[in-house]
């Protein structure tokens, strides 16, 4: 993870990106344009890269919701000549440390979980993983960098009240998601039926997947 991030951050870049303007938002449906305005992105430089640090709690077994796992993760998304999403997570279970790496670069995605820095217990790849990471990539754009929405490959169906359905394509993979907004215009949920869950990187099951949002603040 660190080697790849360092390599990408050290690559030469072009001139400073232009500012996001109201004219850029003209290509978006009103619901989506309002959301981008509310984020304060208009008048700021267009987004090229995204860096995030996460702290979270995971439930590994839905039948055991009280058995949780604390994790820390770092993530970089790159939106330039080549789109890339690279996500690195660390945690511990029963005192044994593990690391997880999601890597979606070019056409293909891969997810690995390594225990005690010694051996992989998950190594997921293939069309289901490619499709799932495409859902996650679009989710990242909507939640972490909505200023990118005028510039990614997405088509929108007619608005239905405070919801709108999107068709997003990256590297030949196409997924669908529904975005839900509140009365103020903030995005409050992202729902997709196109993401798979896999405990081992071998067996994939498709479940509804969503990321509800609340308590917006600057």
C-alpha positions as CSV (number, residue, x, y, z in Angstrom):
1,X,0.0,0.0,0.0
2,X,2.6,2.6,1.1
3,X,4.8,1.9,-1.9
4,X,2.0,2.3,-4.4
5,X,0.7,5.5,-2.8
6,X,4.2,7.0,-2.7
7,X,4.7,6.2,-6.3
8,X,1.4,7.8,-7.4
9,X,1.9,10.9,-5.2
10,X,5.3,11.5,-6.7
11,X,4.2,11.3,-10.3
12,X,4.4,14.7,-12.1
13,X,1.2,16.6,-12.3
14,X,-0.1,19.2,-14.8
15,X,-0.9,22.7,-13.9
16,X,-3.2,23.5,-11.0
17,X,-6.8,22.2,-11.7
18,X,-9.4,24.7,-12.7
19,X,-12.1,25.8,-10.3
20,X,-15.5,24.1,-10.1
21,X,-18.1,26.4,-11.5
22,X,-21.9,26.6,-11.7
23,X,-21.5,25.8,-15.4
24,X,-20.0,22.4,-14.5
25,X,-23.1,21.7,-12.4
26,X,-25.4,22.4,-15.3
27,X,-24.9,18.8,-16.5
28,X,-26.2,17.4,-13.2
29,X,-29.9,16.8,-12.2
30,X,-31.2,19.5,-9.8
31,X,-31.1,17.2,-6.8
32,X,-27.5,16.3,-7.4
33,X,-26.4,19.9,-8.2
34,X,-28.0,21.2,-5.0
35,X,-26.0,18.6,-3.0
36,X,-22.7,19.6,-4.6
37,X,-23.4,23.2,-3.9
38,X,-24.2,22.4,-0.2
39,X,-20.8,20.8,0.1
40,X,-19.1,24.1,-0.6
41,X,-17.2,22.7,-3.6
42,X,-18.2,25.5,-6.1
43,X,-15.4,27.9,-6.5
44,X,-12.8,25.5,-5.2
45,X,-10.2,23.6,-7.3
46,X,-11.6,20.4,-9.0
47,X,-10.8,17.2,-7.1
48,X,-8.0,15.0,-8.4
49,X,-7.1,12.9,-5.4
50,X,-8.8,11.9,-2.2
51,X,-7.1,10.8,1.1
52,X,-9.1,9.6,4.1
53,X,-8.3,8.0,7.5
54,X,-11.0,5.9,9.0
55,X,-11.7,4.6,12.5
56,X,-14.6,2.1,12.7
57,X,-16.3,-0.9,14.2
58,X,-17.0,-4.0,12.2
59,X,-19.6,-6.7,12.9
60,X,-18.1,-9.9,11.3
61,X,-21.2,-12.1,11.9
62,X,-24.7,-10.6,11.6
63,X,-25.9,-13.3,14.0
64,X,-23.6,-12.0,16.6
65,X,-24.0,-8.2,16.5
66,X,-22.4,-7.7,19.9
67,X,-19.1,-9.2,18.7
68,X,-17.4,-6.2,17.2
69,X,-13.9,-5.5,15.8
70,X,-12.2,-2.1,16.0
71,X,-10.3,-1.1,12.8
72,X,-8.2,1.7,11.5
73,X,-7.9,2.3,7.7
74,X,-6.2,4.7,5.3
75,X,-7.4,5.2,1.8
76,X,-6.3,7.0,-1.4
77,X,-8.4,7.5,-4.5
78,X,-6.9,8.9,-7.7
79,X,-8.9,10.4,-10.5
80,X,-6.6,11.3,-13.3
81,X,-5.4,9.5,-16.4
82,X,-6.0,6.3,-14.5
83,X,-8.7,5.9,-11.8
84,X,-7.4,4.0,-8.7
85,X,-8.9,3.1,-5.3
86,X,-6.4,1.8,-2.7
87,X,-7.7,1.0,0.8
88,X,-5.5,-0.4,3.6
89,X,-7.0,-1.6,6.9
90,X,-5.6,-3.0,10.2
91,X,-7.2,-4.6,13.2
92,X,-6.9,-7.5,15.6
93,X,-9.1,-10.4,16.4
94,X,-8.6,-12.4,19.6
95,X,-5.3,-10.5,20.0
96,X,-4.1,-11.6,16.5
97,X,-3.4,-8.7,14.1
98,X,-4.5,-8.7,10.6
99,X,-4.3,-6.4,7.5
100,X,-6.7,-6.0,4.6
101,X,-5.9,-4.4,1.3
102,X,-8.5,-3.4,-1.4
103,X,-6.8,-2.4,-4.7
104,X,-8.9,-1.4,-7.7
105,X,-6.6,-0.1,-10.5
106,X,-7.5,-0.2,-14.2
107,X,-10.0,-2.9,-15.0
108,X,-9.5,-5.2,-12.0
109,X,-9.9,-5.3,-8.3
110,X,-8.4,-7.5,-5.6
111,X,-9.0,-7.9,-1.9
112,X,-6.5,-9.6,0.4
113,X,-6.5,-10.2,4.1
114,X,-3.2,-11.2,5.8
115,X,-2.9,-12.6,9.3
116,X,0.0,-11.6,11.6
117,X,1.8,-10.4,8.4
118,X,2.5,-14.0,7.6
119,X,-0.1,-15.6,5.3
120,X,-3.2,-14.6,3.4
121,X,-6.6,-15.9,4.5
122,X,-8.6,-14.1,1.8
123,X,-7.5,-13.4,-1.7
124,X,-10.6,-12.2,-3.7
125,X,-10.6,-11.4,-7.3
126,X,-12.7,-11.9,-10.4
127,X,-15.8,-10.3,-12.0
128,X,-17.8,-10.2,-8.7
129,X,-14.9,-8.3,-7.0
130,X,-14.6,-5.9,-10.0
131,X,-18.3,-5.1,-9.9
132,X,-18.3,-4.7,-6.1
133,X,-15.4,-2.3,-6.1
134,X,-17.1,-0.3,-8.8
135,X,-20.0,0.2,-6.5
136,X,-17.6,1.3,-3.7
137,X,-15.8,3.6,-6.0
138,X,-19.0,5.4,-7.0
139,X,-20.0,5.5,-3.3
140,X,-16.7,7.2,-2.6
141,X,-17.3,9.8,-5.2
142,X,-20.7,10.6,-3.9
143,X,-19.7,10.8,-0.2
144,X,-16.1,11.8,-0.2
145,X,-15.6,13.9,-3.4
146,X,-19.0,15.0,-4.8
147,X,-17.3,17.7,-6.8
148,X,-16.3,14.9,-9.1
149,X,-19.9,14.0,-10.0
150,X,-20.0,16.3,-13.1
151,X,-16.9,14.6,-14.5
152,X,-17.4,10.8,-14.0
153,X,-19.2,8.5,-16.4
154,X,-22.7,8.5,-14.8
155,X,-26.2,8.8,-16.3
156,X,-29.2,9.7,-14.2
157,X,-32.8,8.6,-14.4
158,X,-35.6,11.1,-13.8
159,X,-35.9,12.3,-10.2
160,X,-38.5,10.7,-8.0
161,X,-39.2,13.1,-5.1
162,X,-36.0,13.3,-3.2
163,X,-34.4,10.2,-4.8
164,X,-32.6,9.6,-8.1
165,X,-31.2,6.5,-9.7
166,X,-27.7,6.5,-11.2
167,X,-25.9,4.3,-13.7
168,X,-22.1,4.5,-13.2
169,X,-19.3,3.0,-15.4
170,X,-15.6,2.7,-14.7
171,X,-13.1,0.6,-16.7
172,X,-15.9,-1.2,-18.5
173,X,-17.8,-2.1,-15.4
174,X,-21.3,-0.7,-14.9
175,X,-23.3,-0.6,-11.7
176,X,-26.6,1.1,-10.5
177,X,-27.3,2.9,-7.3
178,X,-30.1,5.0,-5.8
179,X,-29.2,8.3,-4.0
180,X,-31.6,9.6,-1.4
181,X,-31.6,13.3,-0.2
182,X,-33.3,15.1,2.7
183,X,-35.4,18.2,2.5
184,X,-32.3,20.4,2.8
185,X,-30.6,18.8,-0.1
186,X,-28.0,16.7,1.7
187,X,-27.3,13.1,0.7
188,X,-28.7,10.8,3.4
189,X,-28.3,7.4,1.8
190,X,-26.7,5.5,-1.1
191,X,-28.3,2.1,-1.9
192,X,-27.1,-0.4,-4.4
193,X,-28.1,-4.0,-5.3
194,X,-25.0,-4.6,-7.3
195,X,-22.4,-5.3,-4.6
196,X,-21.3,-8.8,-3.4
197,X,-20.2,-10.0,0.0
198,X,-17.6,-12.7,0.3
199,X,-16.1,-14.0,3.6
200,X,-13.2,-15.9,1.8
201,X,-12.8,-14.4,-1.6
202,X,-14.2,-17.5,-3.2
203,X,-17.9,-17.6,-2.5
204,X,-19.9,-14.4,-3.4
205,X,-23.4,-13.5,-2.3
206,X,-25.2,-10.4,-3.5
207,X,-27.0,-8.4,-0.7
208,X,-28.5,-4.9,-0.7
209,X,-25.8,-2.5,0.4
210,X,-26.2,1.0,1.7
211,X,-24.3,3.8,3.5
212,X,-26.7,6.1,5.4
213,X,-25.3,9.5,6.3
214,X,-26.3,12.0,9.1
215,X,-25.0,14.8,11.3
216,X,-23.5,16.8,8.5
217,X,-21.0,19.5,9.7
218,X,-18.3,21.7,8.3
